[in-house]
Amino acid sequence: MDSYQQYIEENRAYWDELAIHHPDTDSYDVESFLQGESTIRRLEREELAVVDAELLHLQCHFGMDTLSWVRNEGAAHATGVDFAPTAIETARELREQIGLTPAAARFIESDIYDLPSVLDETFEIVVTTYGTIHWLPDLDRWAEVIATHLDPGGTFYIADGHPLAEPFHHESTATDLRVHNPYFNTDVTTLEFDGSYAGTDFGLENQRSHGFSHSLGAIITALVDAGLQISFVHEHPWSFFQRFEAMEADENDRWWLPELEYELPFTVSIKATH
Ligand SMILES: C[S@@+](CC[C@H](N)C(=O)[O-])C[C@H]1O[C@@H](n2cnc3c(N)ncnc32)[C@H](O)[C@@H]1O
């Protein structure tokens, strides 16, 4: 097994176990979803028009966003893809529970990089949001997969953490921003951790995960090289999660660093067409 494949396999084992625990965490609030609440955030609702569109949702985890795009946001159909079998199983169970059929939303278990070999379709929209490319070792191949599955004239959309925020330590404050990682980081970051952003002490058997930092230039260049035309790159001064312990959330679940004199970008959203 080459090292890329080893990263993917260990990440899959880690994510497959997280998919058992995440539905029980407050972060995911499955109960509100089952009662009808959309998990789609204000940002992508405002920036991405999905009504009546056919969507491909990459790295869908256990499917609440995929299902929300259809049930709450008006997409005609959504296909969610994730490499963790437990996540896909749970997504299908949730689909049953909310009364959607596979004709409205379907789920495919696949490594992103293998998707063209298991899915021979193109879509009006390919979307991926919040905590996705960090897990991918090769953005050029990622962008090629997106281009393969986009209709001519179709739209790609990503919202995620801004790469400029990644080098800072999580104990940073407004007056003490501590850089502890390089922005231009080409190394893998391997962690052993019994948890995730959604909780700790799950008792995970597979605690090792491998993450990859991608600069803003690398993300945009990968998309351009794959033949996409960038429509916008929007940088936002809030984080979609509590990146630093000192951050505080507003009523839109956007996290800010109180008393920061000069705003920094903590989230980025990019739209491109094929
Ligand atoms: C942080 S989660 C995405 C979360 C999603 N935004 C949500 O809140 O539900 C990352 C997802 O990427 C998936 N993933 C990581 N690497 C992958 C790969 N190479 N192919 C397919 N899925 C992958 C994981 O299984 C996990 O479900």
The ligand as an ORCA input file, in Angstrom:
! r2SCAN-3c Opt
* xyz 0 1
  C     -16.000     16.870      8.514
  S     -16.920     15.654      7.650
  C     -17.895     16.588      6.569
  C     -18.912     17.055      7.411
  C     -20.124     17.602      6.783
  N     -19.892     18.952      6.369
  C     -21.095     17.546      7.901
  O     -21.062     18.445      8.752
  O     -21.808     16.562      8.027
  C     -15.760     14.951      6.534
  C     -16.336     13.779      5.776
  O     -15.427     13.462      4.732
  C     -15.428     12.062      4.563
  N     -14.190     11.738      3.842
  C     -12.912     11.974      4.221
  N     -12.050     11.577      3.265
  C     -12.797     11.079      2.248
  C     -12.491     10.504      1.000
  N     -11.227     10.363      0.579
  N     -13.511     10.098      0.193
  C     -14.807     10.225      0.610
  N     -15.162     10.757      1.810
  C     -14.168     11.186      2.621
  C     -15.548     11.508      5.971
  O     -16.029     10.190      6.007
  C     -16.518     12.506      6.603
  O     -17.823     12.043      6.512
*
